[in-house]
Amino acid sequence: MSCVIGGLSLANPLCLAPMAGVTNAPLREFFSRLDVALTHTEMVSCAGLVRGNVKTSAMLRVSPREAPLILQLFSPDAETLARGAEAALTLNRQDGAVPFAGLGINMACPMPKVTKRGAGAALLKCPAEAAAMVQALKKFFLPVWVKIRRLEDLDGTLRFIETLAAAGADNVCLHGRTAAQR
Ligand SMILES: Cc1cc2nc3c(=O)[nH]c(=O)nc-3n(C[C@H](O)[C@H](O)[C@H](O)COP(=O)(O)O)c2cc1C
């Protein structure tokens, strides 16, 4: 049941969602053995990557035995996002690790510690910056996936998705609850 989703050729349509504190390399490898075709890292802080934070960098660890994976990043702005992605891809290359299949942007996390800094679901209120973030990642020539939340109204949600698509997003994953619904 092979398929193409978001610019990636996958063996099947089963993907493991990103989960902070959960989807580390051993868990992703476990799901890969259950034939999940694509996994995600947990959301990784671009500010942490730019600072060279050791704990943040450790989140980039990839097992050679896991399925293709998307590196999901979070940042309040396009500039920090691009610098974080650059740092992550450099570390990945230096480690000689399996390359990431794509780059993800978290625009869905409703947790106040993330949104109060302007990242995660806070970006749903900033379509121009959200579009700039997609464009900033396109320069790495990898598929760009964005995870968003439903907005209060359907039209607004569709407009936001169209903005991301026009900016070059290869895939938009929609979490069906609003950020306020957690
Ligand atoms: C513990 C936990 C951590 C999560 N972390 C992330 C994350 O890092 N990035 C992200 O985009 N979504 C994250 N999510 C959301 C999930 O990817 C998924 O969209 C959500 O769980 C689906 O809704 P449901 O749990 O009601 O089925 C997380 C969810 C849970 C339960």
The ligand as an SDF file (V2000), in Angstrom:
LIG
                    3D

 31 33  0  0  0  0  0  0  0  0999 V2000
    2.2320   13.5570   25.5490 C   0  0  0  0  0  0  0  0  0  0  0  0
    1.9570   14.2470   24.2490 C   0  0  0  0  0  0  0  0  0  0  0  0
    2.9450   15.0010   23.6710 C   0  0  0  0  0  0  0  0  0  0  0  0
    2.7120   15.6390   22.4300 C   0  0  0  0  0  0  0  0  0  0  0  0
    3.7100   16.3430   21.8470 N   0  0  0  0  0  0  0  0  0  0  0  0
    3.5350   16.8710   20.6090 C   0  0  0  0  0  0  0  0  0  0  0  0
    4.6240   17.4800   19.9180 C   0  0  0  0  0  0  0  0  0  0  0  0
    5.7720   17.5230   20.3850 O   0  0  0  0  0  0  0  0  0  0  0  0
    4.3670   18.0080   18.6940 N   0  0  0  0  0  0  0  0  0  0  0  0
    3.1230   17.9590   18.1160 C   0  0  0  0  0  0  0  0  0  0  0  0
    2.9510   18.4600   17.0010 O   0  0  0  0  0  0  0  0  0  0  0  0
    2.0860   17.3600   18.7350 N   0  0  0  0  0  0  0  0  0  0  0  0
    2.2710   16.8060   19.9580 C   0  0  0  0  0  0  0  0  0  0  0  0
    1.2390   16.1420   20.5650 N   0  0  0  0  0  0  0  0  0  0  0  0
   -0.0460   15.9770   19.8520 C   0  0  0  0  0  0  0  0  0  0  0  0
   -0.0620   14.6460   19.1070 C   0  0  0  0  0  0  0  0  0  0  0  0
    0.9170   14.6290   18.0800 O   0  0  0  0  0  0  0  0  0  0  0  0
   -1.4380   14.3710   18.4530 C   0  0  0  0  0  0  0  0  0  0  0  0
   -1.7270   15.3800   17.5160 O   0  0  0  0  0  0  0  0  0  0  0  0
   -2.5450   14.3500   19.4650 C   0  0  0  0  0  0  0  0  0  0  0  0
   -2.2100   13.5440   20.5510 O   0  0  0  0  0  0  0  0  0  0  0  0
   -3.8180   13.8310   18.7620 C   0  0  0  0  0  0  0  0  0  0  0  0
   -4.9270   14.0610   19.5780 O   0  0  0  0  0  0  0  0  0  0  0  0
   -5.5340   12.9180   20.5120 P   0  0  0  0  0  0  0  0  0  0  0  0
   -4.4350   12.5870   21.5000 O   0  0  0  0  0  0  0  0  0  0  0  0
   -6.7140   13.5120   21.1640 O   0  0  0  0  0  0  0  0  0  0  0  0
   -5.8550   11.7690   19.5960 O   0  0  0  0  0  0  0  0  0  0  0  0
    1.4530   15.5160   21.7990 C   0  0  0  0  0  0  0  0  0  0  0  0
    0.4550   14.7370   22.4080 C   0  0  0  0  0  0  0  0  0  0  0  0
    0.7070   14.1140   23.5980 C   0  0  0  0  0  0  0  0  0  0  0  0
   -0.3870   13.2830   24.2090 C   0  0  0  0  0  0  0  0  0  0  0  0
  1  2  1  0
  2  3  1  0
  2 30  2  0
  3  4  2  0
  4  5  1  0
  4 28  1  0
  5  6  2  0
  6  7  1  0
  6 13  1  0
  7  8  2  0
  7  9  1  0
  9 10  1  0
 10 11  2  0
 10 12  1  0
 12 13  2  0
 13 14  1  0
 14 15  1  0
 14 28  1  0
 15 16  1  0
 16 17  1  0
 16 18  1  0
 18 19  1  0
 18 20  1  0
 20 21  1  0
 20 22  1  0
 22 23  1  0
 23 24  1  0
 24 25  2  0
 24 26  1  0
 24 27  1  0
 28 29  2  0
 29 30  1  0
 30 31  1  0
M  END
$$$$
